[in-house]
Amino acid sequence: MDMVSTSTSPFSCKICGQKAHGNHFGVISCRACAAFFRRTAASKYSKMKCRGGSCDQETYCCKPCRLQKCRDMGMDTTKFQYSRDNISNVGQFQLPPPSIESYVGRPEFLLFCDTEAPNTKVLIDVRHLLEEAGRILNHGASTPVWGDTQLKKLTQGFKLIKLDVNNLKKIDYAAQKEIMELWEYYFITVTKWLMYFDEFQKLNRHLQMTLLQSVWHVFQKLHKYVGTMAYHKAHPQAKKTHVVIKNAFMDMENIGFDSSWMSDYPTEDVMKFLTIQSCHDFDIIGALREVDPSDLELTYLFAQLCFEYAGKRYQGDILKVTESFQAILADDLHHYYIKEMNRPRYFLRLAKLMKVNNAIQKAIWESRPKMELGRVFNVLKIEFSHPEMFEDSGYY
């Protein structure tokens, strides 16, 4: 994207008439209407007629009528990510035609803002990540895939991204560069991992991209706990405040953090806001250490968390797909316990593992009202070219 927008816009949403933020599903619209269409396009409302009989399409409309208006204006799920542009006019300026990377460095995120404009928002363009994911989807798995079950194939991919807890670098300071590299790492990592799952590869590109954009940050949350557990197991003398993120560890009591690029609030307040989704009422790391899961069990844990979250979030066709994925992997796990581990009574062990996933999802659901309040008070001043990719991530 070659445009950078401030918070002002001369365009109105074609659906509700409020300020528009960009081209969503092929129509100039606001984020609220775009989110509504995404949630309801394949829901029961698509087959329902007006619920009240008094909708005038201007001052009031029920959900079926609002959905129909979205369709009348041209919204289409096939235009989910591929015809989306920011509004170009007042409050924007054209970037120079040479490579954006030469201006912002790695990772290749567009991060420019007009600091003289009122209520300035920092716009982050993640299209290059989607393009890179598309290239990975076209090329397939990075190594030959083998295994007599789908879960074993996914485990093969998991082993390729497994952390070496004895060779982690230490991070003492985190700023814009480190946060963006974190997003890039997990989005690309999850894309590569899912290429080892045959059922995922059978999906059309639209469903693949939808799943990738919804699960990468959920994968990241569990990966933090699994990596931290493995690190403390290998280093018993490590401080309890040492946490592993990506391929590094940090001391959460002494980490320096620059939040000025993402918020105008004090750094300590921003850090509290960014940790809203942390699990405080359940010791996830302790639960993982107690079970000490194998690579195959960890793979199932990651897959189950990602697919269940995506299904609950999107419903409709996505829910049907993710439920079929979970059924396949659950059968494979059952086979693993019964035939290979000779453990017919595995229910208690599996229940302990599922408590980990349930705690993570609970933290996500419970954080939503607080995240919404944060948006009302503009705690974070960053906006994304594809906001649905960061929904429930803690950054949007």
KAJOJO-V498037 format. One record per residue. N is the residue number from 1. RES is the residue in one small letter. PHI is phi in degrees with one decimal (none if undefined). D_FIRST is the distance of its C-alpha to the first C-alpha in whole Angstrom. Layout:
# KAJOJO-V498037
N&RES&PHI&D_FIRST / N&RES&PHI&D_FIRST
This chain:
# KAJOJO-V498037
1&m&none&0 / 2&d&-105.6&4 / 3&m&-114.3&6 / 4&v&-125.4&8 / 5&s&-107.9&11 / 6&t&-91.0&14 / 7&s&-79.3&17 / 8&t&-92.7&18 / 9&s&-150.8&17 / 10&p&-86.4&19 / 11&f&-100.4&19 / 12&s&-112.0&21 / 13&c&-64.4&21 / 14&k&-68.9&22 / 15&i&-94.1&24 / 16&c&-111.2&26 / 17&g&87.7&25 / 18&q&-77.1&24 / 19&k&-61.3&21 / 20&a&-86.1&18 / 21&h&-114.4&14 / 22&g&166.9&12 / 23&n&-93.5&13 / 24&h&-115.0&15 / 25&f&55.4&17 / 26&g&90.6&16 / 27&v&-132.3&17 / 28&i&-66.2&16 / 29&s&-156.3&18 / 30&c&-88.0&19 / 31&r&-67.6&18 / 32&a&-63.1&22 / 33&c&-69.5&22 / 34&a&-63.9&19 / 35&a&-65.8&21 / 36&f&-60.6&25 / 37&f&-64.9&24 / 38&r&-60.8&22 / 39&r&-74.0&26 / 40&t&-108.9&28 / 41&a&-56.2&27 / 42&a&-113.6&29 / 43&s&-92.7&32 / 44&k&-63.1&35 / 45&y&-67.5&34 / 46&s&-69.0&33 / 47&k&-111.6&36 / 48&m&-98.7&38 / 49&k&-96.4&39 / 50&c&-51.1&39 / 51&r&-85.3&40 / 52&g&-113.7&42 / 53&g&79.7&43 / 54&s&-121.5&42 / 55&c&-74.4&38 / 56&d&-107.3&37 / 57&q&65.8&33 / 58&e&-118.2&33 / 59&t&-90.9&35 / 60&y&-156.0&35 / 61&c&-154.6&34 / 62&c&-74.2&35 / 63&k&-61.9&33 / 64&p&-60.2&34 / 65&c&-69.3&33 / 66&r&-63.9&30 / 67&l&-63.9&29 / 68&q&-64.8&30 / 69&k&-64.4&28 / 70&c&-57.8&25 / 71&r&-68.9&26 / 72&d&-61.3&27 / 73&m&-77.5&24 / 74&g&112.9&23 / 75&m&-65.8&21 / 76&d&-147.3&21 / 77&t&-64.4&21 / 78&t&-71.3&20 / 79&k&-100.9&17 / 80&f&-53.7&16 / 81&q&-129.8&13 / 82&y&-107.8&12 / 83&s&-134.9&12 / 84&r&-110.7&10 / 85&d&-138.0&7 / 86&n&-72.9&8 / 87&i&-67.8&11 / 88&s&-113.2&11 / 89&n&177.3&14 / 90&v&-65.1&16 / 91&g&81.5&15 / 92&q&-130.1&12 / 93&f&-142.7&12 / 94&q&-84.6&10 / 95&l&-76.7&9 / 96&p&-61.3&11 / 97&p&-64.7&11 / 98&p&-61.3&12 / 99&s&-54.7&11 / 100&i&-63.9&9 / 101&e&-58.3&12 / 102&s&-68.8&15 / 103&y&-94.2&14 / 104&v&-109.4&14 / 105&g&71.0&16 / 106&r&-85.7&16 / 107&p&-72.8&15 / 108&e&-82.4&12 / 109&f&-96.2&10 / 110&l&-81.3&8 / 111&l&-140.1&11 / 112&f&-128.7&12 / 113&c&-150.6&14 / 114&d&-90.6&16 / 115&t&-71.4&19 / 116&e&-88.9&21 / 117&a&-79.0&20 / 118&p&-72.1&22 / 119&n&51.5&21 / 120&t&-62.2&18 / 121&k&-114.2&16 / 122&v&-93.4&14 / 123&l&-96.4&10 / 124&i&-114.7&10 / 125&d&-96.4&7 / 126&v&-108.7&9 / 127&r&-61.2&7 / 128&h&-64.7&9 / 129&l&-67.8&12 / 130&l&-65.8&12 / 131&e&-66.2&12 / 132&e&-65.5&15 / 133&a&-61.8&17 / 134&g&-61.1&17 / 135&r&-65.7&18 / 136&i&-65.6&21 / 137&l&-63.1&22 / 138&n&-71.7&22 / 139&h&-88.9&25 / 140&g&83.9&27 / 141&a&-63.2&29 / 142&s&-78.8&29 / 143&t&-135.8&33 / 144&p&-57.2&35 / 145&v&-99.8&36 / 146&w&-136.1&39 / 147&g&138.0&41 / 148&d&-88.9&43 / 149&t&-136.6&41 / 150&q&-64.5&38 / 151&l&-66.7&38 / 152&k&-68.8&39 / 153&k&-66.6&36 / 154&l&-63.4&34 / 155&t&-65.1&36 / 156&q&-60.1&36 / 157&g&-66.9&32 / 158&f&-64.8&33 / 159&k&-63.7&35 / 160&l&-70.1&33 / 161&i&-110.4&30 / 162&k&-68.0&34 / 163&l&-73.4&34 / 164&d&-95.9&36 / 165&v&-68.4&38 / 166&n&-92.9&40 / 167&n&-133.6&37 / 168&l&-94.7&35 / 169&k&-86.0&33 / 170&k&-98.2&34 / 171&i&-110.6&31 / 172&d&-104.8&33 / 173&y&-148.5&30 / 174&a&-125.9&26 / 175&a&-141.6&23 / 176&q&-54.2&20 / 177&k&-60.2&19 / 178&e&-67.2&22 / 179&i&-65.0&20 / 180&m&-68.9&17 / 181&e&-63.9&19 / 182&l&-63.3&21 / 183&w&-59.0&18 / 184&e&-62.5&17 / 185&y&-59.0&21 / 186&y&-72.8&22 / 187&f&-64.8&19 / 188&i&-70.7&20 / 189&t&-61.4&23 / 190&v&-64.9&24 / 191&t&-61.0&22 / 192&k&-63.8&25 / 193&w&-64.3&27 / 194&l&-70.9&27 / 195&m&-70.1&27 / 196&y&-92.8&31 / 197&f&-109.9&32 / 198&d&-57.4&33 / 199&e&-64.9&32 / 200&f&-67.1&29 / 201&q&-67.8&28 / 202&k&-77.9&30 / 203&l&-71.4&27 / 204&n&-72.2&25 / 205&r&-62.4&21 / 206&h&-60.7&20 / 207&l&-66.7&23 / 208&q&-60.9&22 / 209&m&-67.2&19 / 210&t&-62.5&20 / 211&l&-63.8&23 / 212&l&-59.3&21 / 213&q&-69.6&18 / 214&s&-93.0&21 / 215&v&-107.1&24 / 216&w&-60.4&22 / 217&h&-77.9&23 / 218&v&-71.0&26 / 219&f&-56.0&27 / 220&q&-60.5&26 / 221&k&-61.8&29 / 222&l&-68.4&32 / 223&h&-61.5&31 / 224&k&-62.1&31 / 225&y&-69.4&35 / 226&v&-65.1&36 / 227&g&-64.5&35 / 228&t&-65.6&37 / 229&m&-60.8&40 / 230&a&-64.7&40 / 231&y&-64.9&40 / 232&h&-69.7&42 / 233&k&-67.7&44 / 234&a&-79.4&44 / 235&h&-129.2&45 / 236&p&-59.2&47 / 237&q&-87.5&48 / 238&a&-64.9&44 / 239&k&-68.2&43 / 240&k&-63.6&43 / 241&t&-84.7&40 / 242&h&-75.9&38 / 243&v&-126.5&35 / 244&v&-99.3&33 / 245&i&-134.5&29 / 246&k&61.4&27 / 247&n&-117.3&30 / 248&a&-145.1&31 / 249&f&-125.6&33 / 250&m&-144.4&34 / 251&d&-95.4&37 / 252&m&-65.4&35 / 253&e&-81.0&38 / 254&n&-123.8&37 / 255&i&-71.7&33 / 256&g&-88.2&32 / 257&f&-142.8&28 / 258&d&-103.1&26 / 259&s&-107.1&24 / 260&s&-63.2&24 / 261&w&-76.6&20 / 262&m&-113.7&20 / 263&s&-157.7&23 / 264&d&-98.1&25 / 265&y&-82.0&28 / 266&p&-58.7&31 / 267&t&-57.4&30 / 268&e&-64.3&33 / 269&d&-71.9&32 / 270&v&-65.2&28 / 271&m&-63.0&29 / 272&k&-63.8&32 / 273&f&-65.5&29 / 274&l&-72.3&27 / 275&t&-105.1&30 / 276&i&-58.3&31 / 277&q&-84.8&31 / 278&s&-68.7&33 / 279&c&-86.3&36 / 280&h&-101.4&39 / 281&d&-105.0&42 / 282&f&-150.3&42 / 283&d&-82.0&42 / 284&i&-66.1&40 / 285&i&-63.0&40 / 286&g&-63.2&44 / 287&a&-65.6&44 / 288&l&-67.2&42 / 289&r&-66.6&45 / 290&e&-65.1&48 / 291&v&-80.4&46 / 292&d&50.9&45 / 293&p&-67.5&43 / 294&s&-76.8&43 / 295&d&-59.1&40 / 296&l&-67.9&40 / 297&e&-66.5&41 / 298&l&-63.7&38 / 299&t&-59.7&36 / 300&y&-62.2&37 / 301&l&-60.9&36 / 302&f&-63.0&33 / 303&a&-64.8&32 / 304&q&-62.8&34 / 305&l&-62.2&32 / 306&c&-63.5&29 / 307&f&-71.8&30 / 308&e&-67.0&32 / 309&y&-61.4&30 / 310&a&-61.6&27 / 311&g&-63.3&30 / 312&k&-66.5&31 / 313&r&-73.0&28 / 314&y&-100.0&27 / 315&q&59.6&30 / 316&g&54.6&31 / 317&d&-62.5&30 / 318&i&-62.2&28 / 319&l&-62.8&32 / 320&k&-61.6&34 / 321&v&-65.2&32 / 322&t&-69.0&32 / 323&e&-65.6&35 / 324&s&-67.4&36 / 325&f&-60.9&34 / 326&q&-65.5&36 / 327&a&-65.3&40 / 328&i&-62.6&39 / 329&l&-70.3&39 / 330&a&-65.0&41 / 331&d&-63.8&44 / 332&d&-65.2&43 / 333&l&-66.1&43 / 334&h&-59.7&47 / 335&h&-61.0&48 / 336&y&-61.9&47 / 337&y&-66.7&49 / 338&i&-77.3&52 / 339&k&-84.2&52 / 340&e&-99.2&51 / 341&m&-97.7&52 / 342&n&50.6&55 / 343&r&-126.3&54 / 344&p&-66.4&55 / 345&r&-101.9&54 / 346&y&-102.5&51 / 347&f&-58.4&50 / 348&l&-62.4&50 / 349&r&-63.3&48 / 350&l&-65.7&45 / 351&a&-62.2&46 / 352&k&-65.3&45 / 353&l&-66.6&42 / 354&m&-66.4&41 / 355&k&-62.0&42 / 356&v&-63.5&39 / 357&n&-63.4&36 / 358&n&-62.9&38 / 359&a&-65.7&38 / 360&i&-65.8&34 / 361&q&-66.9&33 / 362&k&-60.2&35 / 363&a&-62.5&34 / 364&i&-66.4&30 / 365&w&-61.7&32 / 366&e&-71.7&34 / 367&s&-81.4&31 / 368&r&-59.7&29 / 369&p&-61.2&31 / 370&k&-69.4&31 / 371&m&-65.8&27 / 372&e&-64.1&27 / 373&l&-64.1&29 / 374&g&-63.0&27 / 375&r&-69.5&24 / 376&v&-61.7&27 / 377&f&-96.4&27 / 378&n&51.7&24 / 379&v&-59.9&25 / 380&l&-107.6&22 / 381&k&-103.9&19 / 382&i&-97.8&16 / 383&e&-125.8&14 / 384&f&-121.6&11 / 385&s&-64.4&8 / 386&h&-131.6&11 / 387&p&-61.3&15 / 388&e&-62.9&17 / 389&m&-70.5&16 / 390&f&-111.0&18 / 391&e&-64.0&21 / 392&d&70.0&24 / 393&s&-83.8&22 / 394&g&95.9&24 / 395&y&-113.6&21 / 396&y&-144.3&20
